Amino acid sequence: MTICMRTLSTDPSVARSGTSDPYCIVKVDSEVVARTATVWKNLNPFWGEEYTLHLPMGFHSLSFLVMDEDTIGHDDVIGKITLSKDAIGSQAKGIDSWLNLTRVDPDDDVQGEIHLSLQLLEGPKKPTLRCQIIEARDLAPRDISGTSDPFARVIFNSRSAETSIIKRTRFPHWGETLELELDSEGLSEQQGTVTVEVWDWDMVGKNDFLGKVEFPVACLHKTPLLEGWFRLLPLGNNEVDVGGKLGALRLKVRLVEDRILPSMYYQPLIDLLVESVEDSSALTMLEEVTTVESRQDVAMTLVKIYLGQGLVVPFLDYLNTREVNHTTDPNTLFRSNSLASKAMEQFMKAVGMLYLHEVLKPIINRIFDERKYIELDPCKIDLNRSRRISFKGAVSEAEVRDNSAEMLQGYLTSIIESIVSSVDQCPSVMRVAFKQLHKRVEEQFTEPENEDVKYLAISGFFFLRFFAPAILTPKLFHLRDQHADTRTSRTLLLLAKALQSVGNLGLQLGHGKEQWMAPLHPIILRSVACVKDFLDKLIDIDHDTVSEVPQRAILLPSVIVKEGYLHKHKAEGTQLLSRFAFKKRYFWLTSETLSYAKTSEWQVRSSIPVRCVCAVERVDENAFQQQNVMQVISQNNDGQLQTMYIQCKNVNELNQWLSAIRKASIYNERMLPSFHPGAHRSGKWTCCLQADRAVPGCSRTHSAVTLGDWSDPLDPDVETQMIFKQLLQGRDKLRKKYLEMPDDDQTSNKEIRINSDVNPDGAESIPQLMKTGQSVAARLLVVIEDLEQAHVTFQHREKEDTPSVILNP
């Protein structure tokens, strides 16, 4: 699922000050998975943040809470939008529209599940309804302490019975049996509904609703004993549309739901793609059926597939060669959003993000910290926003411009020097890909007047599509946790413009409308020689430097996926649960270990092997009276579970670390199905109040919920499934173009099937005189048909395994 949030528009009456400091929280069911940056003092914020969420098939809804950040006290809720899984999935192209915010109704804001059994007993006099209320989990917190005081109530017609109240928990264990005597006449009509409700008991005021489950009596006649976990549902009050008075949120949400088959079914398609690196036929056909809307997704998927196969350089070489050979005007080379351009962009993000951070992060941090007022455009200079430069009087426009030029020159010089001195830091696979690109361009454009085209082709990707966008929006490249304010954004924009001119080797200077950028022209022109020298050194590398051995992850084990200061809970002892027991430590995460030390320079490190991680989950706030705490549960050599509690500085950092560690441990075999979101203190768990420290967890783990980004592990089955779907959509187009067969799918498929059975290699699948492209097309159509049939088979199996009565899906 990909989510893109745009703009919020709110009524000034929402905030007492006439403005707000809005941010948005994204929740999957009850799990907070993402938080946007805060846009300060703005009723019409623009976030432009995009999230790719990997979700379990069983999720129910996606919620967006727009919050108003308060420095003191709790943040205020401005409004909420909830989209059900069915609502998102019903839109083939996704949702892209303005949606009005609604008020948060506590009766509709429910979460969690209840474990119970329901049985209809035929007695000698009257039938009896027996309901065993066992336990509940992940209930909504209704009290200020972050917990609830839940009790359950079973209702049928006018009769009801209640369990006892369990104080201060969201994970109650009742283990109680409730019985209701029923009216046999009313029951025989098989009408009515048995309702089980969960409430939060309050000493003062009315009780708070926590959710309900409904069972039609007709189901009890068909299935006398019902038992299991059931999702709690809201009261179902109709939400009153407040007409946009709370504001509106523009959302772009698209749900992609796939059934992933076993690897053996995808191998024929993988084989065809691998072969196409040599003959390019299958890739050409895929490119022909790729739509403009799906081009970026296809590009990223292909990059991952060929990275996993160790063939990413030949793959990119094929696309780039095809693009270069079809370009007659060197000024238009790679200027469109072709598959080659998109693939190169995604490739640089996949393998070069750590390199980008190493080169740019110190300079970006400096710009954010200094927060200088910089402006070169005379139409935008605001003398009131600039600091007094001298004591002689008011600051003039010329002084502001000169001072701005000086500061920009300093920043730009630092950026250029950092880039041109980073040859050895650049990943080898990037350097080899650029070397191949340089060779293809040089072979195509041999004229003396096109001498610079070979440099422009590389710098166009390197500077214009990689470094310049990262400078313009550092948060989207994970260089910063927050968006830049207005002043810093302007500085970054000016620097990004200047770096684009550097990437263009200064060829367009003085020809545009922005003549006020002239103070930076000398430094841009002086950098051209060192940029060319840098590009020459960048491609001075042997192909053998890059290993062609397939990798199961984009990042090598020794590469640090994530690092930074966190607060670790002290080892067990007398102060285990003291709120002051968290100590600052520096953490490193690679695909092999999660390690930590007192500082980043400290040589002595403690570590947990990633293969031993069993769960990575959030911790309830009331466990330590601290926010943004997570736990990493691992298993030692003796098979015992050990828990390390770690506190992050904010919810964004928490989400990033949760997602990173979950991805690193995604292939572990000993992942736990449940965990304790609390801590064991005073002889019991703070979450479920159970005394036994070794009792199984009271909440389900969320290992399937992660944020998609450049550090995602490679998953060839998922990636090949995406390519299969793209080919399936273009199957008819391929058949008409290459095979020239009738539209009768059954006849054509049958002919292809018969011929392919004669020779698995597909050589006899079509007449002997058929061209190579037709032969590959025939093989490709057979592969598509086989995968389609496999999906149908697995779908039928799933239906056969599904129970006939689903009360609460």
C-alpha positions in Angstrom: 0.0 0.0 0.0 1.3 3.4 -1.0 0.1 6.5 0.8 0.7 10.1 -0.3 -0.6 12.9 1.9 -0.9 16.3 0.6 -2.7 19.3 2.3 -4.9 19.9 5.2 -7.3 22.8 5.3 -8.7 23.7 8.7 -11.1 26.2 10.3 -9.2 28.8 12.3 -11.7 28.2 15.2 -10.0 24.8 15.7 -7.1 26.5 17.5 -7.5 29.2 20.2 -4.6 31.1 18.7 -6.3 31.2 15.2 -3.7 28.8 13.9 -2.4 25.2 14.4 0.8 23.1 14.3 -0.6 20.2 12.4 0.9 16.7 11.8 -0.7 13.5 10.7 -0.6 10.0 12.2 -1.2 6.9 10.1 -2.7 3.9 11.9 -3.3 0.4 10.6 -6.1 -0.9 12.8 -4.6 0.0 16.3 -1.0 0.1 15.2 0.7 3.5 14.6 2.9 3.1 11.6 3.9 6.6 10.5 3.9 10.2 11.5 4.4 13.2 9.3 6.5 16.2 10.1 4.9 19.1 12.0 4.1 22.1 9.9 4.3 25.0 12.4 1.7 27.8 12.5 -0.1 26.8 9.4 -3.8 26.0 8.6 -3.0 24.9 5.1 0.1 22.7 5.4 1.7 20.8 2.6 3.3 17.5 3.6 3.9 15.7 0.3 5.1 12.6 2.3 4.8 9.2 0.7 4.8 5.9 2.7 4.8 2.4 1.4 3.4 0.1 4.0 3.8 -3.7 4.0 0.7 -5.0 5.7 -0.7 -8.4 6.7 -3.6 -9.7 4.6 -5.9 -9.6 7.7 -5.8 -5.8 8.3 -9.2 -4.1 8.5 -8.8 -0.3 8.2 -6.4 2.6 7.7 -6.9 5.7 9.8 -5.4 9.2 9.5 -5.5 11.4 12.6 -4.7 15.0 12.1 -3.2 16.4 15.3 -2.3 19.8 16.7 1.1 19.7 18.4 1.3 21.4 21.8 4.5 22.2 23.5 2.9 21.7 26.9 0.4 19.0 27.6 -1.1 16.4 25.3 -1.6 17.1 21.6 -5.1 18.0 20.4 -7.0 15.9 17.9 -8.3 18.1 15.0 -10.1 15.3 13.1 -9.9 11.8 11.7 -10.4 9.9 8.4 -10.9 6.1 8.5 -10.8 4.0 5.3 -11.8 0.4 5.4 -9.8 -2.2 3.5 -12.8 -2.8 1.3 -13.2 0.9 0.5 -9.6 1.2 -0.6 -9.6 -2.0 -2.5 -12.8 -1.2 -4.4 -10.9 1.6 -6.2 -8.8 0.0 -8.9 -6.6 3.0 -9.4 -6.7 4.0 -5.7 -8.1 7.0 -3.9 -6.9 10.4 -4.8 -9.2 13.1 -3.5 -10.0 15.6 -0.7 -11.7 14.0 2.2 -13.5 15.9 5.0 -12.2 15.3 8.5 -14.7 14.0 11.0 -14.8 14.2 14.8 -13.3 11.4 16.8 -16.2 9.5 18.4 -15.0 7.4 21.3 -17.9 4.9 20.6 -16.6 4.4 17.1 -12.9 4.5 18.0 -12.6 0.9 19.2 -9.9 -1.7 18.8 -8.9 -5.1 20.0 -10.4 -8.6 20.1 -12.2 -10.8 22.6 -11.8 -14.5 23.1 -15.0 -16.3 24.0 -17.1 -19.4 23.4 -20.9 -19.4 22.9 -23.0 -22.5 23.2 -26.8 -23.1 23.0 -27.9 -25.8 25.5 -31.3 -27.5 25.3 -32.5 -27.9 28.9 -35.5 -29.9 30.3 -37.5 -26.8 30.8 -35.9 -23.9 29.0 -32.9 -23.6 26.7 -29.8 -21.9 28.1 -27.3 -19.7 26.4 -23.9 -20.3 27.9 -21.2 -17.8 27.1 -17.6 -18.3 28.4 -15.8 -15.0 28.4 -12.1 -16.0 28.4 -10.0 -12.9 27.7 -9.5 -9.8 25.6 -6.5 -8.0 24.1 -5.5 -4.7 22.7 -8.5 -2.8 24.1 -8.7 0.9 23.6 -7.2 3.0 26.5 -10.0 5.1 28.0 -8.4 6.2 31.3 -5.8 8.9 31.7 -3.3 6.3 32.8 -3.3 4.7 29.3 -5.3 1.7 30.5 -9.0 0.7 31.1 -11.1 -1.1 33.7 -12.9 -3.5 31.4 -15.9 -5.8 32.0 -18.0 -7.8 29.5 -21.8 -8.0 29.1 -23.7 -10.6 27.1 -27.2 -9.5 26.0 -30.1 -11.3 24.3 -33.5 -9.7 24.0 -34.2 -8.2 27.4 -31.8 -10.5 29.4 -28.2 -9.7 30.2 -25.3 -10.8 32.4 -21.9 -9.2 33.2 -18.5 -10.3 34.2 -16.4 -8.9 37.0 -14.4 -5.7 36.5 -10.6 -6.1 35.9 -8.9 -2.9 36.9 -6.1 -1.1 35.0 -5.5 -3.3 32.0 -6.1 -3.4 28.3 -5.5 -7.2 28.3 -8.1 -8.6 30.8 -8.3 -12.3 31.7 -11.8 -13.1 33.0 -12.2 -16.9 32.6 -15.9 -16.5 33.6 -19.0 -18.3 32.4 -22.3 -16.5 32.0 -25.6 -18.2 31.4 -28.9 -16.8 30.2 -32.2 -18.7 30.3 -34.0 -18.2 27.0 -37.6 -18.2 25.9 -38.0 -21.3 23.8 -40.8 -19.8 21.7 -38.8 -16.8 20.7 -35.7 -18.9 20.1 -37.5 -21.3 17.8 -38.1 -18.5 15.3 -34.4 -18.3 14.8 -34.5 -14.5 15.0 -32.6 -12.0 17.1 -29.0 -11.5 17.9 -26.8 -12.3 20.8 -24.5 -9.4 21.6 -21.3 -9.4 23.7 -20.2 -5.9 24.7 -17.1 -4.7 26.4 -17.1 -1.6 28.6 -14.7 0.5 30.6 -16.0 1.0 34.1 -15.9 4.5 35.6 -16.5 5.3 39.2 -17.7 8.8 38.2 -19.8 9.4 35.1 -21.0 6.9 32.5 -19.0 3.9 31.4 -17.0 4.1 28.2 -17.8 1.8 25.3 -14.9 -0.5 24.2 -16.5 -2.6 21.4 -19.0 -5.3 20.7 -19.5 -8.6 18.8 -22.9 -9.8 17.4 -24.0 -13.4 16.7 -27.2 -14.2 14.8 -29.2 -16.8 16.6 -29.5 -18.7 13.3 -25.8 -19.4 13.5 -26.1 -20.9 16.9 -28.6 -23.4 15.5 -26.2 -24.4 12.8 -23.1 -24.4 15.0 -24.1 -25.1 18.6 -20.6 -24.3 19.9 -18.8 -21.2 18.6 -15.3 -20.4 20.0 -12.4 -18.2 18.9 -11.1 -14.7 18.8 -13.5 -12.1 17.5 -12.7 -8.5 16.5 -14.6 -5.9 18.5 -16.8 -3.6 16.4 -18.0 0.0 17.0 -21.6 0.9 17.9 -22.2 1.8 14.3 -23.5 5.3 14.8 -23.9 7.2 11.6 -21.2 9.9 11.5 -22.6 13.3 11.0 -20.8 15.2 8.3 -19.8 18.5 9.7 -19.4 19.9 6.2 -15.7 20.3 6.2 -15.6 22.6 9.2 -12.8 20.6 10.8 -10.9 20.8 7.5 -10.1 18.4 4.7 -7.1 16.2 3.9 -6.0 15.3 0.4 -5.0 11.6 0.4 -3.6 9.5 -2.4 -4.0 5.8 -1.3 -3.5 2.7 -3.4 -3.9 -0.9 -2.2 -2.0 -3.6 -4.0 -3.1 -7.0 -2.7 -1.3 -10.0 -4.0 -1.2 -13.8 -3.4 2.4 -14.8 -3.4 2.9 -18.3 -4.8 5.8 -20.7 -3.9 9.1 -19.9 -5.6 9.0 -22.8 -8.0 6.1 -21.2 -9.9 8.0 -18.0 -10.6 11.2 -19.6 -11.7 10.3 -19.9 -15.4 9.6 -16.1 -15.5 12.9 -15.4 -13.7 14.7 -17.6 -16.2 13.2 -15.6 -19.1 14.2 -12.3 -17.5 17.7 -13.6 -16.9 18.0 -14.8 -20.5 16.7 -11.4 -21.7 19.9 -9.7 -20.5 21.6 -11.4 -23.4 18.9 -11.2 -26.1 16.7 -8.4 -24.6 13.5 -9.9 -26.1 11.5 -10.4 -22.9 12.6 -7.0 -21.5 11.5 -5.3 -24.7 8.1 -6.9 -24.5 7.7 -5.9 -20.8 8.7 -2.3 -21.6 6.0 -2.3 -24.4 3.2 -3.2 -22.0 4.3 -1.0 -19.1 2.0 1.9 -18.5 3.1 5.4 -17.6 1.5 5.1 -14.2 3.3 1.8 -13.3 6.7 2.7 -14.9 8.3 3.6 -11.6 7.0 0.5 -9.8 8.2 -1.7 -12.6 11.6 0.0 -12.7 12.2 -0.5 -9.0 11.0 -4.1 -9.1 13.3 -5.0 -12.1 16.2 -3.3 -10.3 15.6 -5.5 -7.3 15.2 -8.7 -9.4 18.5 -8.1 -11.2 20.2 -7.1 -8.0 19.2 -10.5 -6.5 20.4 -12.3 -9.6 23.7 -10.4 -9.7 22.9 -9.0 -13.1 21.9 -5.4 -12.4 24.7 -3.9 -14.4 23.9 -5.8 -17.7 20.2 -5.0 -17.1 20.9 -1.3 -16.8 23.3 -1.5 -19.8 20.5 -2.9 -21.9 18.0 -0.2 -21.0 20.6 2.6 -21.4 21.8 1.2 -24.7 18.3 1.1 -26.0 17.6 4.6 -24.9 20.9 6.0 -26.3 20.4 4.2 -29.7 16.9 5.7 -30.0 18.1 9.3 -29.3 19.2 11.5 -32.2 19.4 14.8 -30.4 21.9 14.6 -27.5 20.1 17.5 -25.7 17.1 15.2 -25.1 19.1 12.2 -23.9 17.5 10.7 -20.7 15.3 13.8 -20.4 12.0 11.8 -20.4 10.6 9.6 -17.7 11.4 6.4 -19.7 11.9 3.0 -18.1 15.7 3.5 -18.4 15.6 6.9 -16.5 13.3 5.5 -13.8 15.4 2.3 -13.4 18.6 4.4 -13.0 16.9 6.6 -10.4 15.6 3.6 -8.4 19.0 1.9 -8.7 20.9 4.8 -7.2 18.4 4.9 -4.3 18.7 1.2 -3.8 22.5 1.0 -3.6 23.6 4.5 -3.0 21.5 5.9 -0.1 24.1 5.2 2.6 26.7 6.9 0.3 24.4 9.9 -0.2 24.1 10.2 3.6 27.8 10.0 4.2 28.4 12.8 1.6 25.6 15.2 2.3 24.4 14.8 5.9 27.1 16.9 7.7 26.4 19.8 5.3 22.6 19.5 5.5 22.8 19.4 9.3 24.9 22.5 9.3 22.4 24.4 7.1 19.5 23.4 9.4 21.4 24.4 12.5 22.6 27.8 11.2 19.1 28.7 9.8 20.4 31.7 7.9 18.2 34.1 6.0 19.4 33.9 2.4 17.8 35.4 -0.7 19.1 36.5 -4.1 15.9 37.3 -5.9 15.3 41.1 -5.6 11.5 40.5 -5.8 11.6 38.3 -2.7 14.1 40.0 -0.4 12.4 40.9 2.9 14.5 43.4 4.9 12.5 42.8 8.0 13.5 39.1 8.1 17.2 39.6 7.8 19.4 40.2 10.8 21.2 43.5 11.2 24.5 43.2 9.5 26.1 46.4 10.8 25.4 49.1 13.5 25.4 51.9 10.9 21.6 51.7 10.3 19.0 49.7 8.4 20.1 46.8 6.2 20.0 47.5 2.5 18.9 45.2 -0.2 22.5 45.1 -1.6 23.9 44.1 1.8 21.4 41.3 2.1 22.2 40.1 -1.4 25.9 40.2 -0.9 25.7 38.4 2.4 23.4 35.8 0.9 25.8 35.2 -2.0 28.7 34.8 0.3 26.9 32.2 2.5 25.6 30.3 -0.6 29.0 30.2 -2.1 30.3 28.7 1.2 27.6 26.1 1.3 27.9 25.2 -2.4 31.7 24.9 -2.2 31.3 22.5 0.7 28.8 20.4 -1.2 30.9 20.2 -4.4 34.1 19.4 -2.4 32.3 16.7 -0.5 31.0 15.1 -3.7 34.2 15.3 -5.9 36.3 13.8 -3.0 33.9 10.8 -2.6 35.1 8.5 -5.4 36.2 5.8 -3.0 33.0 6.0 -1.0 30.7 5.5 -4.0 29.5 1.9 -4.3 31.4 -0.1 -6.8 28.2 -1.3 -8.6 27.2 2.3 -9.2 30.6 3.2 -10.7 30.5 0.2 -13.0 27.0 1.1 -14.2 28.1 4.6 -14.9 31.2 3.3 -16.8 28.9 1.3 -19.1 26.7 4.3 -19.6 29.7 6.5 -20.5 30.8 3.9 -23.0 27.4 3.7 -24.8 27.1 7.4 -25.0 30.6 7.8 -26.3 30.0 5.2 -29.0 26.8 6.9 -30.2 27.8 10.5 -30.2 31.3 10.6 -31.7 31.2 14.2 -33.1 33.6 16.7 -31.6 30.8 19.0 -30.7 29.3 16.3 -28.6 32.4 15.8 -26.5 30.6 16.7 -23.2 27.6 14.4 -23.8 29.3 11.4 -22.1 29.8 13.6 -19.0 26.3 15.1 -19.1 24.7 11.6 -19.3 26.3 10.6 -16.0 26.0 14.0 -14.2 22.4 14.2 -15.2 21.6 11.2 -13.1 24.3 11.8 -10.4 23.6 15.5 -9.7 20.2 16.3 -11.2 18.3 13.1 -10.2 20.2 12.1 -7.0 22.0 14.7 -5.1 19.9 17.8 -6.1 16.5 16.3 -5.0 18.1 15.1 -1.7 19.3 18.7 -1.0 15.8 20.1 -2.0 13.8 17.7 0.3 16.2 16.1 2.9 13.4 14.5 4.8 12.2 12.4 1.8 15.8 11.0 1.6 15.9 10.4 5.4 18.6 13.0 5.9 16.4 14.8 8.4 13.4 13.8 10.6 11.5 17.1 10.0 10.8 19.2 6.9 12.7 22.4 6.7 11.1 25.7 7.8 10.4 28.4 5.2 13.7 30.1 5.7 15.8 26.9 5.4 13.7 25.6 2.5 14.6 28.7 0.5 18.3 28.1 1.1 18.0 24.5 0.1 16.1 25.4 -3.1 18.8 27.9 -4.1 21.5 25.3 -3.5 19.6 22.6 -5.4 19.3 25.0 -8.4 23.0 25.8 -8.3 23.9 22.1 -8.1 21.7 21.4 -11.1 23.7 24.0 -13.0 26.9 22.2 -11.8 25.4 18.9 -13.2 24.7 20.6 -16.5 28.4 21.6 -16.5 27.4 25.3 -16.6 26.1 25.1 -20.1 22.8 26.9 -19.4 24.2 29.7 -17.3 23.0 33.2 -18.3 20.3 31.9 -20.7 17.4 31.6 -18.2 15.1 34.0 -16.5 16.8 33.8 -13.1 19.6 36.2 -13.8 19.8 37.0 -10.1 21.6 33.7 -9.7 24.6 35.3 -11.3 26.7 35.7 -8.1 27.0 31.9 -8.1 28.0 31.6 -11.8 31.7 32.0 -11.2 31.9 29.1 -8.6 29.7 26.9 -10.9 32.0 27.5 -13.9 35.1 26.9 -11.8 33.7 23.6 -10.7 33.2 22.2 -14.2 36.8 21.0 -14.6 36.9 19.3 -11.2 33.5 17.7 -11.8 34.7 16.2 -15.1 37.9 15.0 -13.4 35.7 13.4 -10.7 33.5 11.7 -13.3 36.6 10.3 -15.0 37.9 8.9 -11.7 34.4 7.6 -10.9 34.3 5.4 -14.0 37.9 4.3 -13.7 37.1 0.9 -12.2 37.4 -2.7 -13.3 34.2 -4.7 -14.0 35.6 -7.6 -11.9 35.3 -5.3 -8.8 31.6 -6.0 -8.7 30.7 -9.5 -7.6 28.1 -11.1 -9.8 27.1 -13.5 -7.0 23.4 -13.2 -6.2 22.7 -11.5 -2.9 19.6 -12.1 -0.8 19.8 -8.5 0.5 20.7 -5.2 -1.2 23.0 -4.4 1.7 26.0 -6.5 2.5 26.3 -7.9 6.1 29.0 -5.4 7.0 27.1 -2.4 5.9 25.3 -0.4 8.6 21.6 -0.2 7.9 20.8 2.2 10.7 22.7 3.8 13.6 22.3 6.5 16.2 21.9 7.3 19.8 19.0 5.7 21.7 18.3 5.1 25.4 18.6 1.5 26.6 17.1 0.2 29.8 19.6 -1.0 32.3 20.2 -4.7 32.9 17.8 -6.4 35.4 18.3 -5.5 39.0 16.8 -3.6 41.8 16.2 -0.5 39.6 14.9 -2.5 36.6 11.7 -0.5 36.3 12.8 2.9 37.5 11.9 5.6 35.0 15.5 6.9 35.3 17.0 3.5 34.4 17.3 4.3 30.7 20.9 5.1 29.7 22.1 6.7 26.5 23.8 4.3 24.1 24.9 4.3 20.5 23.3 1.6 18.4 24.3 0.0 15.1 22.1 -2.3 13.0 23.4 -4.4 10.2 21.8 -7.4 8.5 23.8 -9.6 11.0 23.8 -7.8 14.4 22.1 -5.2 16.6 25.0 -3.8 18.7 25.5 -0.9 21.1 28.1 0.9 23.1 28.5 4.0 25.2 29.6 6.2 22.3 30.1 5.8 18.5 33.9 5.7 19.1 33.7 3.1 21.9 35.5 -0.1 20.9 33.8 -2.4 23.4 30.3 -3.3 22.0 27.5 -5.6 23.2 25.5 -7.2 20.4 22.5 -9.4 19.6 22.6 -11.6 16.5 19.8 -10.7 14.2 19.1 -14.3 13.6 18.2 -14.7 17.3 15.5 -11.9 17.2 12.1 -13.3 17.9 10.0 -10.1 18.0 10.3 -6.3 17.8 7.3 -4.5 19.3 6.1 -1.3 21.0 5.8 -1.0 24.7 2.8 0.5 26.5 3.5 3.9 27.9 2.3 2.9 31.4 5.0 0.1 31.6 7.8 2.6 32.3 5.7 5.9 32.4 7.7 6.7 29.2 6.8 7.3 25.6 8.3 5.8 22.4 9.7 2.7 24.0 10.2 -0.5 22.0 11.4 -4.0 23.0 13.6 -6.4 21.1 12.9 -10.0 22.2 15.7 -12.5 21.4 16.5 -16.1 22.2 19.9 -17.1 23.6 21.8 -20.3 23.0 20.0 -22.0 25.9 16.6 -21.3 24.3 15.6 -18.7 26.9 13.9 -15.4 25.8 15.6 -12.2 26.7 14.0 -8.7 26.3 15.9 -5.4 25.7 13.9 -2.2 26.2 15.0 0.8 24.1 13.6 4.3 24.2 13.6 6.5 21.1 13.4 10.3 21.1 10.2 10.6 19.1 7.5 8.5 17.3 9.2 8.9 13.9 12.5 7.4 15.2 10.5 4.7 16.9 8.7 3.7 13.7 12.0 3.8 11.7 13.9 1.5 14.2 10.9 -0.9 14.5 10.7 -1.2 10.7 14.4 -1.6 10.2 14.9 -4.4 12.8 11.7 -6.2 11.6 13.1 -6.2 8.0 16.5 -7.4 9.1 14.9 -10.3 10.9 12.1 -11.0 8.4 13.4 -14.4 7.4 14.0 -15.7 11.0 12.3 -19.0 11.7 11.6 -18.6 15.4 9.4 -15.5 15.4 7.0 -15.2 18.2 3.2 -15.1 17.5 2.5 -13.1 20.7 4.2 -10.7 23.1 3.7 -8.7 26.3 3.3 -4.9 25.5 3.9 -4.2 29.2 6.7 -5.0 31.7 6.9 -7.5 34.5 7.0 -5.6 37.8 5.8 -6.1 41.4 5.3 -9.8 40.6 3.0 -9.4 37.6 2.8 -8.1 34.0 1.6 -4.5 33.7 -0.4 -5.3 30.6 -2.4 -8.5 31.4 -1.8 -8.6 35.2 -0.6 -12.2 34.9 1.9 -13.3 37.6 3.9 -15.8 35.7 6.8 -14.1 33.9 7.0 -17.0 31.4 3.2 -16.9 30.5 2.7 -16.5 26.7 2.2 -13.0 25.4 -1.2 -11.3 25.6 -1.0 -9.4 22.3 -0.3 -10.5 18.8 3.0 -9.5 17.2 3.2 -7.1 14.2 6.2 -8.4 12.3 4.3 -8.1 9.0 3.8 -4.3 9.4 6.8 -2.4 8.1 7.6 0.8 6.2 8.9 0.2 2.7 12.1 2.1 1.8 15.5 1.7 0.1 16.7 -0.8 2.7 14.0 -3.4 2.1 15.4 -6.9 1.7 15.1 -8.5 -1.7 12.1 -10.8 -2.0 12.2 -12.4 -5.5 8.7 -14.0 -5.2 7.1 -10.7 -4.4 9.0 -8.9 -7.1 8.3 -11.5 -9.8 4.6 -11.5 -8.9 4.5 -7.7 -9.7 6.1 -8.3 -13.1 3.6 -11.1 -13.8 0.7 -8.8 -13.1 2.1 -6.2 -15.5 2.5 -8.9 -18.2 -1.0 -10.3 -17.5 -2.5 -6.9 -18.2 -0.6 -6.6 -21.5 -1.1 -10.2 -22.6 -3.5 -9.5 -25.4 -1.3 -6.7 -26.8 1.7 -9.1 -26.9 -0.3 -11.8 -28.6 -1.7 -9.5 -31.3 1.7 -7.9 -32.0 4.0 -11.0 -32.1 1.8 -14.0 -32.8 -0.9 -12.4 -35.0 -3.4 -14.9 -33.7 -7.2 -14.6 -33.4 -8.8 -13.1 -30.3 -10.0 -16.5 -29.3 -7.9 -16.9 -26.2 -8.8 -20.5 -25.6 -7.8 -21.6 -29.1 -4.5 -19.6 -29.1 -3.5 -20.7 -25.6 -4.3 -24.3 -26.5 -2.0 -24.1 -29.6 0.8 -22.6 -27.6 0.4 -25.2 -24.9 0.5 -28.1 -27.3 3.7 -26.8 -29.0 5.4 -26.0 -25.7 4.8 -29.5 -24.5 6.7 -30.9 -27.5 9.8 -28.9 -26.6 10.1 -27.2 -23.2 12.5 -24.7 -24.7 9.8 -23.3 -26.9 11.7 -23.9 -30.2 8.8 -25.8 -31.7 6.0 -23.8 -30.1 5.5 -21.9 -33.4 6.4 -22.5 -37.0 10.0 -22.9 -37.9 10.1 -19.6 -39.8 8.8 -17.6 -36.9 11.3 -14.9 -35.8 13.1 -14.9 -32.4 10.7 -12.3 -31.0 7.7 -14.5 -31.8 9.4 -17.5 -30.1 10.1 -15.5 -27.0 6.6 -14.1 -27.0 5.2 -17.6 -27.2 7.3 -18.8 -24.3 6.3 -15.7 -22.3 2.6 -16.3 -22.9 3.0 -19.9 -21.7 4.6 -18.7 -18.5 1.8 -16.1 -18.0 -0.8 -18.8 -18.5 0.9 -21.2 -16.1 1.1 -18.6 -13.4 -2.5 -17.5 -13.9 -3.6 -21.2 -13.6 -1.5 -21.6 -10.4 -3.3 -18.6 -8.9 -6.7 -20.1 -9.7 -5.7 -23.4 -8.2 -4.5 -21.8 -4.9 -7.6 -19.6 -4.8 -9.8 -22.7 -5.0 -7.8 -24.4 -2.2 -8.3 -21.3 0.0 -12.0 -21.4 -0.6 -12.2 -25.1 0.3 -10.3 -24.4 3.6 -12.5 -21.4 4.5 -15.3 -22.2 7.1 -18.8 -21.9 5.7 -19.9 -19.5 8.5 -17.9 -16.3 9.1 -19.5 -14.3 11.8 -16.9 -11.6 12.2 -14.4 -11.4 9.4 
